[in-house]
Amino acid sequence: MTDEAESGLQPPLTSDFKQEPHFLRDVIFHGKFKALTPEENASCQHGLFLQDGQKRVDYILTYPVREPSEGRCSQRSEQRLTESTVTHSACHSPQIQGGDLQLHQLQRRDASSAVAYVEMGCVEENNNSQEDHRSLKREEFEEKLRKMGLEIEKDEKALVPGVGFVKIHAPWNVLCREAELMKLKMPTKKVYEVKQSTGVVKTISSLVNKALELLHPHVDEHQQTSIKHLSHTFSRDKQHLFDLSDKDNFFDSKTRSSIVFEILKRTKCKADSAGLSDLLSSCVYIAAYPLHDGGINEESAEPNDRKLLYEEWANYSVFYKYQPIGLVRKYFGEKIGLYFAWLGLYTQMLILASLVGVIVFLYGCATVNDNIPSMEICHPKNNITMCPLCDRVCSYWKLSTSCGTARASYLFDNPATVFFSIFMALWAAMFMEHWKRKQMQLNYEWDLTGLEDKEIEETSGRHRLPAYVTNVVMMLLMIGVTFAVVFGVILYRISTQAALYMSSSPTSRSHIQLTVKTTAAIINLVIILILDEVYGAVARWLTVLEAPKNEQSFEEKLIFKTFILKFVNAFTPIFYTAFIRGRLVGRPGQYLYVFESYRAEECAHGACLMELCIQLSIIMLGKQLIQNNLFEIGIPKFKKLIRYLRSKQGSFIEEERKKKLHRYESDHFLEPFAGLVPEYMEMIIQFGFVTLFVASFPLAPLFALLNNIIEIRLDAKKFVTELRRPVATRAKDIGIWYSILRGVALVAVIINAFVISFTSDFIPRMVYQYMYSPDGSLHGFVNHTLSYFNVSHFEHGKETMDPLHLGYPVEVCRYKDYREPPWSPSPYEISKEFWAVLAVRLAFVIVFQNVVLLMNEVVDWLIPDIPKDISLQIHKENTLLVDLVMKEDRDKTRVPERGASSGTKKTYRNNNN
């Protein structure tokens, strides 16, 4: 061993040295240096530290490596036999990393074949020249990282075949420099007492906390404390303000990885200015990710944060507990913490909406037998004959056959639904205000009150005009595709209904409406699920084409495009059923036709509202169960299995692999984090289902609540166990999503006003009861809404083929509309009752919108955005912080003054002597 080796320099790579087996070299090196403690060795073995067992691995880059084609199986077997004892014995010595790893790297580069590796579309070809080029790019990039002060260590002897790992560590000076550049707020030495409630308020708060004790997770954040650290933007010149007694833990793992990520983002190769994203897309690197803190099944004296999250958050058995939002933020960062805080608050608010919705539904169930219109329809003496619902193959039918539909529609169309619509509008406003207050509270607790938004640089419109035009054209084209699909489903319903009426099977003819409605709704659901995936990809492609200048701008543009496309995709069939179907049909003898052969769809009595409920329930439940839950569980597991099978070679035994994989190796098999856009998007679409058509579907909040109880734990388990650890991102709000929520809430007021006015029979019932009823009741309402038609006025070839279907000839049939009878001077013209009802409907829409919006403004005015106690605490914290900085600066300047004065006195005494 040379002196250079003992001093930490790389050993000379002589030919004799190269011939020694790698495990003998490990023994030689290990014998010269001090062994680590068992705890340090265990940490090193878990892959959380570099080979010295002390420097934490802050980030990982993976890249493809080539392996020798001959004797690979025997070499892999030998490696597995010795790996548990000697492969990572270099952990015992910081000096070993230079020689051993460099030698192994050279051996790998001399290999004659490449290993095919595929991840996220990255296909590594068996091409030596390409691999050499990529290797040079890696060396250049990593050299620049070293110049930035990062420490790098490579591992190409990992148990993941064909994959090499670059372990990156940020030293203390780099962390301090970057924390100052990023303006990170860190806790200072100064602590202060948070003002607590007193008197009756304190007693009530204490009783409530005791009552809810079982609902709190067992984590430190829920321990009541009145002490808080002052936070200050980190500065190397003001390190005296901070408690630096434990430098290893001053920056937690989340902060360290985010600092390294910032360095990686701004590091560029000199030749082509390629950054990390370019290197990933060109397969120079396979993946980049920070490490999880540890395993979820590891037995240790002190559980790591990941294990604690798994036990107290990502577990279905704790579904009834509050989320440990503080711990989520500590581990995943503020942006993800805010998402789960928002989702938790939204779910809590749904409890009240669900209770009111269930009460409204139960009210309908309790009063359905007292509903006069449905009683008239279901009366056995009711002999009203209705006109055929389609040409030729449909026959006359009795209104009493729609008894079940009329009774079912009353469950969702009763006087309580108007109250519920107003309530849900106020509920949405209260939810918005409550979230703003919660968000401000989290900003204070997480020290985000001074966080500044990044400025968005806009590019010249002249240079971006082609991209903008392409975006608009493609967006309109995709919306046109949605309309075409809805139109296709309409044609399916029309043709299927006609075919079933022609069927000779009595069973088919007796369940025509139910069969057509249900199958059409299922087809809509399947198409919506497919187009959702297509539109997500199209929105991302259009955003990339637009080339925003920074990440925030890219995300906002992507969110906006994705929301527009998916919103139109999900709600177009529902808008058609609610506002178009059964209204643009014409009248008997003069129906409207599509392509001159398909008669526009008509609704049986109360059937449109019932079909709207069916559409809403099937699409909402289907999206939640299939897309949001099944896909979220199944697809990540399937991708993980595919990734594992692609990397599995030789006699790679699963049990042995699991025992020996380090943290950076096992994290490699996890699914990459794809951002929060899909998570927010599914909740925003659900929020639309809950608010937009709630007047016709009061059980929507209940279904949303049940889904979200599962969704929170499902997302939590996905983040903790299925995904690689995301890079922590600071954020003080949920960004553009709040604006979208406000927009949906405002649109919901308008839509519910139109649903009550035009889709339901609420306004016609009120108009009849107060304007036309002889006794002020609803007796005779059904007859009042039906017009007369003389069957001899049917167009030739459009009349029914079975005029005696009811057993007797029909001369006059009825249809739902306000028109003059055939014996009037102006037969089949719109009657004055129609205009009266239309006027009241429009007046109701105007009054409803203005009243509800005014009430929303009142709620907004009554509830301040910032809680008073938080405002006072922020003011107190700012005052204390100013005092602390001034005091520390005074103390710092006194020391040199005292030194200077003592030196002057000493010189004076010497001169006197």
Secondary structure, DSSP 8 states (H G I E B T S, - for coil): --HHHHTT------HHHHHS-HHHHHHHHHHHS----HHHHHHHHTTSB-TTSSSB--EEEEEE----SSSHHHHHHHHHHHIIIIITGGGG-STHHHHHHHHHHHHHHT-S-----EETTEE--S-HHHHHHHHHHHHHHHHHHHHTT-EEEEE-S-SSTTEEEEEEE--HHHHHHHHHHTT-EEEEEEEEE-----HHHHHHHHHHHHHTGGGS-SSGGGS---EEEEEEE--GGGGGGB--S-HHHHS-HHHHHHHHHHHHHH---TTT---HHHHHHTTSSSEEE---SS-SS---SS--HHHHHHHHTS-GGGTTS---HHHHHHHH-HHHHHHHHHHHHHHHHHHHHHHHHHHHHHHHHHHGGG-HHHHHHH-TT---EE--SSSSS---EEGGGGHHHHHHHHHHSSHHHHHHHHHHHHHHHHHHHHHHHHHHHHHHHTT-TT----------HHHHHHHHHHHHHHHHHHHHHHHHHHHHHHHHHHHHHHHHHT-S-HHHHHTHHHHHHHHHHHHHHHHHHHHHHHHHHHHHHHHHHH--SSHHHHHHHHHHHHHHHHHHHHHHHHHIIIIITTTS-EETTEE-EETTTEE-----TTHHHHHHHHHHHHHHHHIIIIIIIIHHHHHHHHHHHHHHHHH--SS--HHHHHHH--HHHHHHTSB----SHHHHHHHHHHHHHHHTTTTT-TTHHHHHHHHHHHHHHHHHHIIIIIB--------SS-THHHHHHHHHHHHHHHHHHHIIIIISSHHHHHHIIIII-SSSSSTTHHHHTEEEEEGGGS-TTTS-S-TTTTSS--SEEEEES-B--TTSSSTT-B-HHHHHHHHHHHHHHHHHHHHHHHHHHHHHHHS-SS-HHHHHHHHHHHHHHHHHHHHHHHHHHHHHHHHHHHHHHHHHHHHH-
